[in-house]
Each structure stands twice: as structure tokens, then as C-alpha cells.
């Protein structure tokens, strides 16, 4: 079988070979439990310390502000539950989140509501951006936590996180941002970004799956989510996944070193695809194009069900998706697109293409031509 053309990098990315090489010794010879006091354990702990130092330096944070987790989902859950519950002690009982967050955040918000928190969902405009005026109206002195993602996973649209953070702080609330999608494309700098809590995940930037990080600003108190041993300074129990943590740090270092070059290349590929399909009528790009990641195109093909299109593209060797991979088993229309004002029908005619650093121009041209052919077929031309 010919290697498929992979245009689903917002779902996950392939592991970089250089990252695998860095991880391999910790999967084999240096297999120790990082908490064991003997030599093999100490070697493992050294690797964890080095990885934490590296990440902290790259994101301009302190070493003790970086916590390793099992991925973006755990980081998001921890931020939401840990942040909100810690603030409950101060009598704060409201949580404000955008309506377009990832399900890792939204499901936490729903469960917080069952715990007695009032949850307010912020609407977005037709470009998929949260209006700050909505946050200004929703926030009150009893708001524990405000959560606004840095970039949306379905549209790539960037959110006004600096301004939202300022509003949260003015009202005494914690500010959490999910940077899982933005991290491969926008440098994390925790001296510039004033968020109290920030999540990211290695597999979005060519690192391993099942490992992520949570930045928690020094002085910010959040409750633990995963209890057990005293790992991660007593805040996250469980034997540390040493090879994964080593992989995360290496992958993020590579992502930072290549960021500008990759962004330029990926933007060119996205534009090339748009050019290739420009002969098609009835194509709409969903989301604000001025404030967006370079890597994501969310497109609506008038009159074509996305499931039929994705199926045919897949049969012809092109992997892409309708939106969030976590929700792909769901028959519901995208909550992100419907929040932007698309009808259910329009949302079900929309697909997400997300380009990556290993894609070639030849692949994009082939994918573009196949798109034109497939859409024409499905429209019955
Ligand atoms: N947050 C966003 C915005 C995401 O796109 C994803 C994954 O798609 C997650 C959180 C969950 O991350 P993970 O797959 O590492 O659990």
C-alpha cells in the first residue's frame, strides 16, 4: 500500500526519529523508577530533572512550575478541577469557560457543575473568537476560574488570551489556558503570558503520546487530581513515565528550534492546497483567517456530507478528519462550528485539514486534486 497522505496533524503527529533516539535508553537500559534511591533509579530521576529544566528554560518558567502528566486531557482536567476546587475555599463558586473548548475542559466543567459550581459558557462570534465583552459581563467577584483555550483544535482560531487573563485577574479569578494546539506554532513564554495555569501535550509536536505538562505559576494553589505517591512535588501521584517525559522535552526543544521555518513551510502548504481546490464552487473557510494557526483549514463543501467525503478520501489514501478526533465517533455536529452560528447541516458539511512539517508540495497537490475530483463526484457532476 502506498503511504497515505497525512493531513490530520491537529489530531496527532508522527514521532520524530531524533525524539525516539533520546527516549530509547529509558525504555531499555535506564529503566529505573525515578523514585528509587539506587543507581538506576537515580539515573532515571536525573533524566526527569533534566527534562523539566529543559522545558522550564524553553517556556521561560521556573523548574518547579512544570508538572508532567499523562497528556493534554489530564492536564486540562487537573487545571479545571484543581483550580476551581482550590478557590472554593475562598467562597468562589463560579467557573467561566468558552463554549468552544476541547471536551477535556467541557466535560470537567459539566462535572464541576454537578459539584455545585455555577458554570457560564462564553459565546463566540462567527469567526470563532470569544468576545471579551461577554467575559466582562459573565465574570463576578465569586468567579474561581476562567478558562479560554489559546487556539481552537477544530478551526485553528486564536483567542484573545492576554486580554481575557487581565480581566480574570482584575476580578480575582485564576486564568487557565489550554495551549495544546498552539504550542507547536506559537512560543510559550510564561513571562509574557500571564496565565496562572497552562496545559500542553507532546504528541501534537512530534513527541510521544500519553505525556503532557501543566505549568502552574509559583504561588498559585491548585488541588491535586491524581493522588498516590509523592511524585511531582506531591501534587501528582504515579510512577513518572521517564521515556515519555524525556521525549516531551526533546520534542519541544526541536519544535522551538524549527518553529519559524515549520510555520512558514506549513502556511505555504495550506495556501497551495487552497489554490489547488480554488476551481471548486461552494467552498467556505470556517473561522477568522487573520487570527489563526498556520496549520489548520476548516472548510465547508456545500452540499457534501463530511462523512462521505472523508470516507472517499481515506479510500484514496488521504487522512483527514471532521474535527476533534476525540469526538469522531460522535454523530453530533461540531459544538465549535454550531457555536459559530453554522447550522447543524453546515457543520456536517465541514472538514478539518491540518498540515505538518513532513508534508511535501507533491502530496498537497495530489490531495488538492483528489479533493476536487471527490467533491465533484459527491455532488453528482
Ligand atoms: N486540548 C486540545 C485543544 C486538544 O486539541 C487536545 C487533543 O486533541 C487535548 C486537549 C487533549 O490532549 P491529549 O490528546 O494529549 O489528551
Boltz pocket constraint, residues with backbone or C-beta under 6 A from the ligand:
constraints:
  - pocket:
      binder: B
      contacts: [[A, 10], [A, 11], [A, 70], [A, 71], [A, 72], [A, 73], [A, 74], [A, 76], [A, 102], [A, 104], [A, 149], [A, 151], [A, 152], [A, 153], [A, 178], [A, 180], [A, 181], [A, 201], [A, 202], [A, 203], [A, 210], [A, 211], [A, 212], [A, 325]]
      max_distance: 6.0
